[in-house]
Amino acid sequence: MHGRPWGSGPPPRWGARGVSWSNARRVRVLVRVKSLSIYAIGDVQGCLGALEALLEKIRFDLRRDRLWFVGDLVNRGPDSLEVLRFVKSLGDAAITVLGNHDLHLVALAEGFGKRRADDTLDDVLAAPDRDELVAWLRHRPMLHAEGGYVVVHAGLLPQWTVAQARELAGEVEAALRGPRYRSFLAELYGSRPAYWDDALLGADRLRVVVNAMTRMRFVAADGAMEFHAKGAPASAPRGCRPWFDAPGRRSADATLVTGHWSALGLRVAPNLLALDTGCVWGGQLSAVRLPDRQVFQVACPRG
Ligand SMILES: [Mn+2]
C-alpha cells in the first residue's frame, strides 16, 4: 500500500490549475483529506498572544478551517480589544457563543451593570470602533448546535432538551438583537429566579436562560442553580453537583462543548468537551479538533 493517498509523485496542489480529469479520483481523495476541520477553542479572555500561538500550532487556515469559540472572548486579560477585532475579522470562519464576560461588556457599553475592579475592558470602551465591535458582539448567538454538538458557554439546565435549549437561546438572541435590547440589558443582572419553569415569562424567563447558559456550574438536587461555588467538582456545595452530572439530564444525547469553568479544567468525555483551561490565570489555552478530538494547547504567561 502506498502511504500517500495520491500515489507516487507530488500531489496536485489543491485548487491548482492543470489537474487533469484522469486525476479526478486523486483530487477527490485530496478534497477529503484537506476538508474542513473544526476546532473548538476555550475561553480566550483577552489573551491575544495565546490565541495567536494556538492558531499557529493548529496551522489554522482561514479558507479551510472553522473555529468554534466557547465564549468569554474578553475581560481579565490584556488584549480584549484586539481579540474582538481579530475574531470579528474572521467572518464566517469563526462562531463564538456569548459568555458572561461578553454580555458584561455589552451591558457596560450601553450604560448598564457595574464596572468591577478587575475588569480590563477600558480599551474596548474607549476604542474608535467600539460601537461596531459591541454591536457585533451583541449579535453573536447564545448557543450553536451543529452535527451532534452543542456549543454553549456554561451549560444547559438538566430539564432542557437540545431542541428546547435552541428555542430558549433564540428567545434571548431575539431580545438582544431587537429594538428593545436596552430594556433587556437593564434587567439582565441578578441570580433570581434560580429555577427553570416553563411558565416563566418576560425578564425572569430570559434571565434564567442567560444565567444557565453563561454562569452555571453547580445545580442542586431540586434543580436550583448555585452561583457562588467556582471550585472543582470535588468541592461541590452540599447537595449540589456539576450541571452535566445531573441525573436524567435531557441534553445528554448531544456532545456539549463548553468553557467558563477553569477549576474543572480540560474534560474530554463522550458527551462533554469542557475547554476552559484558565488561560487568563496563567494556565493554558486549549483547542479540540472535531471530530477526532485531538487536543492542542499553548501555555499562557500570567499577567
Ligand atoms: Mn465565563
Boltz pocket constraint, residues with backbone or C-beta under 6 A from the ligand:
constraints:
  - pocket:
      binder: B
      contacts: [[A, 72], [A, 99], [A, 100], [A, 101], [A, 153], [A, 214], [A, 259], [A, 260], [A, 261]]
      max_distance: 6.0
